[in-house]
Amino acid sequence: MVLIITLLFSVVVLGGVVWLLLSLRQPSYRPRREQVLRLFEALHKGELKHKDWLVFTSVPLRHDPWLENLRLRCIDIEEQHLLGDGSRHLFDSAGREKLALLREQLQDALNQNC
């Protein structure tokens, strides 16, 4: 009798663990356009941390093709104009100008969707 109770308890616990693991989703990075605009605004003000920029440029944004295209353009600018953490701004002046144009395009896209 004790063996049957132990087996039933083990099956219930194991089933609960399996159910819990299947019901939890993997964490994902799916920023909305408004969040990316805030990221660009912080970048423009010189308040953006390098690690936040790296998260944005490192993770593909498959949920929004328009944002993915923007991210890829940002990577091109990053490769040419990134200064890093040593200065107030992450990018040199030419890079900030190019990113300001992308910020305006993002703002226009947001205004069209509203």
Residue frames relative to the residue before (quaternion, step in Angstrom):
aa qw qx qy qz dx dy dz
M 1.0000 0.0000 0.0000 0.0000 0.00 0.00 0.00
V 0.6450 0.5127 -0.3132 0.4722 3.57 0.99 -0.85
L 0.6302 0.5396 -0.3301 0.4502 3.58 1.02 -0.76
I 0.6550 0.5046 -0.3095 0.4697 3.61 0.95 -0.83
I 0.6527 0.5010 -0.3153 0.4728 3.59 0.95 -0.84
T 0.6475 0.5191 -0.3111 0.4631 3.59 0.97 -0.85
L 0.6607 0.4974 -0.3042 0.4728 3.59 0.96 -0.86
L 0.6526 0.5054 -0.3115 0.4708 3.60 0.94 -0.86
F 0.6485 0.5073 -0.3148 0.4722 3.58 0.95 -0.86
S 0.6528 0.5145 -0.3097 0.4617 3.60 0.95 -0.86
V 0.6508 0.5084 -0.3115 0.4701 3.59 0.97 -0.85
V 0.6527 0.5075 -0.3119 0.4681 3.59 0.96 -0.85
V 0.6695 0.4834 -0.3031 0.4757 3.61 0.87 -0.89
L 0.6692 0.4896 -0.3019 0.4703 3.59 0.87 -0.89
G 0.6409 0.5150 -0.3173 0.4726 3.58 0.99 -0.80
G 0.6436 0.5227 -0.3153 0.4617 3.58 1.01 -0.78
V 0.6504 0.5021 -0.3119 0.4770 3.57 0.97 -0.82
V 0.6528 0.5026 -0.3133 0.4723 3.60 0.92 -0.87
W 0.6501 0.5095 -0.3169 0.4662 3.61 0.92 -0.86
L 0.6533 0.5186 -0.3106 0.4559 3.57 0.94 -0.90
L 0.6783 0.4890 -0.2918 0.4643 3.58 0.89 -0.90
L 0.6774 0.4831 -0.2943 0.4702 3.59 1.02 -0.73
S 0.6883 0.4884 -0.2915 0.4501 3.59 1.05 -0.66
L 0.6306 0.5110 -0.3433 0.4727 3.59 1.15 -0.44
R 0.3143 -0.7413 0.5618 0.1899 3.55 -0.99 0.85
Q 0.5525 -0.5697 0.4756 0.3795 3.52 -1.24 0.40
P 0.5121 -0.6201 0.4738 0.3590 3.57 -1.03 0.63
S 0.0417 -0.8089 0.5864 0.0014 3.54 -0.98 0.78
Y 0.3483 -0.7016 0.5856 0.2087 3.54 -1.24 0.55
R 0.1536 0.7890 -0.5699 0.1706 3.55 -0.31 1.30
P 0.0325 -0.8372 0.5458 0.0136 3.58 0.43 1.15
R 0.4034 -0.6688 0.5661 0.2636 3.54 -1.20 0.62
R 0.6759 -0.4998 0.3498 0.4136 3.56 -1.24 0.35
E 0.6152 0.5505 -0.3454 0.4463 3.59 1.06 -0.71
Q 0.6531 0.5080 -0.3109 0.4677 3.57 1.01 -0.80
V 0.6463 0.5029 -0.3200 0.4764 3.58 1.01 -0.77
L 0.6112 0.5352 -0.3492 0.4670 3.59 1.06 -0.68
R 0.6421 0.5052 -0.3257 0.4758 3.61 0.97 -0.78
L 0.6108 0.5399 -0.3425 0.4671 3.58 1.07 -0.71
F 0.6648 0.4946 -0.2964 0.4749 3.59 0.96 -0.88
E 0.6448 0.5174 -0.3264 0.4582 3.59 1.01 -0.76
A 0.6406 0.5002 -0.3201 0.4869 3.60 1.01 -0.77
L 0.6187 0.5351 -0.3334 0.4688 3.57 1.06 -0.74
H 0.6559 0.5223 -0.3008 0.4545 3.57 0.95 -0.93
K 0.7088 0.4552 -0.2524 0.4761 3.59 1.01 -0.82
G 0.4749 -0.6722 0.4386 0.3609 3.58 1.26 -0.26
E 0.5308 0.6526 -0.3820 0.3828 3.58 1.25 0.39
L 0.5538 0.6349 -0.3858 0.3759 3.59 1.25 -0.18
K 0.3625 -0.7181 0.5539 0.2147 3.55 -0.97 0.89
H 0.6104 -0.5847 0.3987 0.3557 3.53 -1.10 0.74
K 0.6477 0.5300 -0.3309 0.4361 3.60 0.95 -0.81
D 0.6329 0.5185 -0.3400 0.4638 3.61 1.05 -0.67
W 0.6273 0.5211 -0.3267 0.4777 3.56 1.07 -0.76
L 0.6609 0.5178 -0.3072 0.4481 3.58 0.95 -0.89
V 0.6106 0.5295 -0.3589 0.4668 3.60 1.03 -0.66
F 0.6615 0.5121 -0.3082 0.4529 3.57 0.91 -0.92
T 0.7600 0.3934 -0.2274 0.4646 3.60 0.78 -0.94
S 0.6723 0.5393 -0.3036 0.4061 3.61 1.12 -0.47
V 0.7429 0.3950 -0.2155 0.4956 3.58 1.06 -0.65
P 0.4261 -0.7017 0.5031 0.2701 3.63 -0.68 1.03
L 0.2733 -0.7634 0.5710 0.1285 3.55 -1.08 0.83
R 0.0463 -0.8638 0.5017 -0.0052 3.56 0.58 1.19
H 0.5997 0.5942 -0.3592 0.3978 3.59 1.16 -0.44
D 0.7828 0.1699 -0.0859 0.5924 3.61 1.22 -0.43
P 0.3150 -0.7876 0.4962 0.1852 3.63 -0.15 1.23
W 0.6197 0.5425 -0.3537 0.4434 3.61 1.03 -0.69
L 0.6737 0.4733 -0.2908 0.4875 3.59 0.95 -0.86
E 0.6132 0.5419 -0.3530 0.4536 3.59 1.04 -0.68
N 0.6386 0.5063 -0.3231 0.4812 3.58 0.99 -0.78
L 0.6339 0.5202 -0.3204 0.4742 3.59 1.00 -0.80
R 0.6429 0.5282 -0.3139 0.4573 3.58 0.95 -0.88
L 0.6631 0.5024 -0.3053 0.4633 3.59 0.95 -0.85
R 0.6379 0.5025 -0.3269 0.4834 3.59 1.05 -0.70
C 0.6225 0.5331 -0.3340 0.4655 3.58 1.09 -0.69
I 0.6240 0.5323 -0.3402 0.4599 3.57 1.03 -0.73
D 0.6286 0.5275 -0.3365 0.4619 3.60 0.99 -0.78
I 0.6625 0.4849 -0.3003 0.4856 3.58 0.96 -0.86
E 0.6267 0.5541 -0.3300 0.4374 3.58 0.99 -0.84
E 0.6617 0.5276 -0.3103 0.4331 3.58 0.92 -0.89
Q 0.7392 0.4138 -0.2246 0.4815 3.57 1.09 -0.64
H 0.8426 0.2688 -0.0632 0.4624 3.59 0.92 -0.86
L 0.4485 0.7088 -0.4594 0.2923 3.63 1.19 0.01
L 0.2315 -0.7636 0.5905 0.1210 3.56 -0.95 0.96
G 0.4101 -0.7184 0.4634 0.3178 3.57 1.06 -0.73
D 0.7773 -0.3934 0.2608 0.4160 3.53 -1.33 -0.28
G 0.5486 0.6768 -0.3797 0.3111 3.60 1.16 -0.35
S 0.7616 0.3019 -0.1825 0.5437 3.60 1.15 -0.36
R 0.6952 -0.4592 0.3368 0.4387 3.57 -1.30 0.17
H 0.7618 0.2701 -0.1463 0.5704 3.57 0.95 -0.88
L 0.5116 -0.6553 0.4670 0.3011 3.55 -1.11 0.69
F 0.7779 0.2902 -0.1332 0.5412 3.59 1.18 -0.60
D 0.5363 -0.5832 0.4883 0.3658 3.54 -1.25 0.41
S 0.7263 -0.4602 0.2744 0.4306 3.59 -1.26 0.24
A 0.6379 0.5155 -0.3389 0.4610 3.62 0.99 -0.73
G 0.6549 0.5051 -0.3089 0.4696 3.58 0.99 -0.77
R 0.6440 0.5116 -0.3253 0.4666 3.58 1.01 -0.78
E 0.6269 0.5274 -0.3408 0.4611 3.61 1.04 -0.69
K 0.6641 0.4933 -0.3067 0.4706 3.58 0.93 -0.87
L 0.6698 0.4856 -0.2987 0.4757 3.57 0.99 -0.81
A 0.5914 0.5508 -0.3670 0.4606 3.60 1.13 -0.55
L 0.6271 0.5200 -0.3339 0.4743 3.59 1.06 -0.70
L 0.6471 0.4998 -0.3173 0.4804 3.58 1.00 -0.78
R 0.6190 0.5389 -0.3385 0.4604 3.58 1.05 -0.76
E 0.6471 0.5083 -0.3159 0.4724 3.60 0.99 -0.82
Q 0.6414 0.5129 -0.3270 0.4676 3.60 0.99 -0.78
L 0.6419 0.5108 -0.3158 0.4767 3.56 1.02 -0.79
Q 0.6395 0.5144 -0.3259 0.4694 3.60 0.98 -0.81
D 0.6426 0.5162 -0.3170 0.4690 3.60 0.99 -0.84
A 0.6490 0.5146 -0.3174 0.4618 3.59 0.97 -0.84
L 0.6443 0.5101 -0.3153 0.4746 3.57 1.04 -0.76
N 0.6643 0.5076 -0.3049 0.4561 3.58 0.96 -0.84
Q 0.6407 0.5218 -0.3241 0.4607 3.60 1.08 -0.67
N 0.6865 0.4848 -0.2835 0.4620 3.58 1.07 -0.71
C 0.6148 0.5757 -0.3510 0.4091 3.60 1.16 -0.43
